[in-house]
Amino acid sequence: MIFERVPAGGPALLLAPVRGLTSELAPLLTALEEYAPEVVGLGLSHEEMQGLLDYFVLSDAEPIVPLSPMEASEVRGLARFGEVRAPNPSFVEVLRWGRARSLPLEALDPDDERSASMFAEHIGYVELVRRTVREHRIARSPPTPSSPDEFALRWDQEVAHGRGSRGFAQARDRHLARAAARLELGRSRTAIVVDRERFEAVRDLLRDGVPRSIGDD
């Protein structure tokens, strides 16, 4: 896991654990404890966050989580570095940690309807076909780098290196950064948790200011 303090609407701690890897939990929660934020924002949609709360944080029994072939391949590739859980245990444990301390928890990504619109705006038929081919290829042969950090970055680069995919990721990150900046206004300590592969883009947006473009919100 990596983290960095960044200025935005106010001081913020940006944390980026590798998705799925349970060994990321201890340093993530330790960093949150030491920072003692007033509010925690997460790189999830409202619907995703509510689902994690309902089925994994507040429920007495966790449901079985079916994985797509691509998700299963990501788990197999990442399992070289330790135990892997789905859904992402980092978000589940941050939600549990925040609720135990009565902290406000905010979803920062666009809701599912807006995210679907963003996807359609940036990814046309040709890019969708190419993206699907890339997903099948990486599912058959996941990357084998030497660290979980490199694995997360390579996985994302393999799937989302097309122009449309990059545009979609950038629009989603701009939305998150603007929501995070609004969240930080008037607060002295804010924590933001995103997947590892989003760290650099979100950090730069928070540090340098969030550019606007048509259709972002």
Secondary structure as GFF3:
##gff-version 3
##sequence-region A 1 217
A	DSSP	beta_strand	2	7	.	.	.	ID=ss1
A	DSSP	beta_strand	11	16	.	.	.	ID=ss2
A	DSSP	three_ten_helix	22	24	.	.	.	ID=ss3
A	DSSP	alpha_helix	25	35	.	.	.	ID=ss4
A	DSSP	beta_strand	39	42	.	.	.	ID=ss5
A	DSSP	alpha_helix	46	52	.	.	.	ID=ss6
A	DSSP	pi_helix	53	57	.	.	.	ID=ss7
A	DSSP	alpha_helix	69	78	.	.	.	ID=ss8
A	DSSP	three_ten_helix	79	81	.	.	.	ID=ss9
A	DSSP	alpha_helix	89	100	.	.	.	ID=ss10
A	DSSP	beta_strand	105	107	.	.	.	ID=ss11
A	DSSP	alpha_helix	112	122	.	.	.	ID=ss12
A	DSSP	alpha_helix	125	140	.	.	.	ID=ss13
A	DSSP	alpha_helix	148	159	.	.	.	ID=ss14
A	DSSP	alpha_helix	163	184	.	.	.	ID=ss15
A	DSSP	beta_strand	190	193	.	.	.	ID=ss16
A	DSSP	three_ten_helix	196	198	.	.	.	ID=ss17
A	DSSP	alpha_helix	199	208	.	.	.	ID=ss18
###
